[in-house]
């Protein structure tokens, strides 16, 4: 089996783990923004409907409502400025593409058949299109370390820098498979 196919599978698996992590983080953010959007009107209605003779309850509700509204405001501003919706859709697309490439690579590696040069060329082109150019700059150094460590664990390999086989995702001091 060509070594470059196993190397592509190794890095593709790491990319999948990176985009799974991103997707989860961005889904959590979207959930919090939505939850704030639902809770804030309810809190405002409570302030309006509570009897005005209970000043402590109203004051507490006003403070809680203000905190929820400010949280929602900051999260929405951050979401707009960082284009988190675009990031989320990009992560989903990259995750789907990477899974497709990984499936094809795994099938090729696991089969005992000879691989035609056209099939090899197609998978190489798809791999390079996915992980070069526009896609490459969207993965940070910390994310690369995270994905590399995930792949080391999955494929039971030792890091080429520290020469250790990681057993878990606890960050190490290694500049290649740790510090994420």
Residue pairs with C-beta under 8 A, 6 or more apart in sequence:
1 108
1 109
2 115
2 120
4 124
5 105
5 108
5 109
5 120
5 123
6 109
8 101
8 105
8 123
8 124
8 127
9 102
9 105
9 106
9 109
10 151
10 155
10 157
11 131
11 147
11 151
12 98
12 101
12 102
12 105
12 127
12 130
12 131
13 102
13 147
13 150
13 151
13 154
13 155
14 144
14 146
14 147
14 148
14 150
14 151
15 94
15 98
15 130
15 131
15 139
15 147
16 95
16 98
16 99
16 102
17 146
17 147
17 150
17 151
18 139
18 143
18 144
18 146
18 147
18 150
19 91
19 92
19 94
19 95
19 98
20 95
21 143
21 146
22 87
22 91
22 143
23 88
23 91
23 92
23 95
26 84
26 87
26 88
26 91
27 88
29 75
29 79
29 84
30 84
30 88
32 75
33 72
33 75
33 76
33 79
36 68
36 69
36 71
36 72
36 75
37 72
39 68
40 65
40 68
40 69
40 72
43 61
43 64
43 65
43 68
44 65
46 61
47 58
47 61
47 62
47 65
50 57
50 58
50 61
52 58
78 84
79 85
90 138
94 130
94 135
97 126
97 130
98 130
100 126
101 123
101 126
101 127
101 130
104 123
104 126
105 123
105 127
108 115
108 119
108 123
129 135
139 147
142 179
142 180
143 180
145 176
145 177
145 178
145 179
145 180
146 169
146 180
148 159
148 176
148 177
149 159
149 166
149 169
149 177
149 178
149 180
150 169
151 157
152 158
152 159
152 165
152 166
152 177
153 166
153 167
153 168
153 169
156 165
157 165
158 164
158 165
159 165
159 166
159 174
159 176
159 177
160 176
161 174
161 175
161 176
161 177
162 172
162 174
162 176
162 177
162 178
164 172
164 174
164 177
166 172
166 177
171 178
171 179
171 180
172 178
172 179
173 179
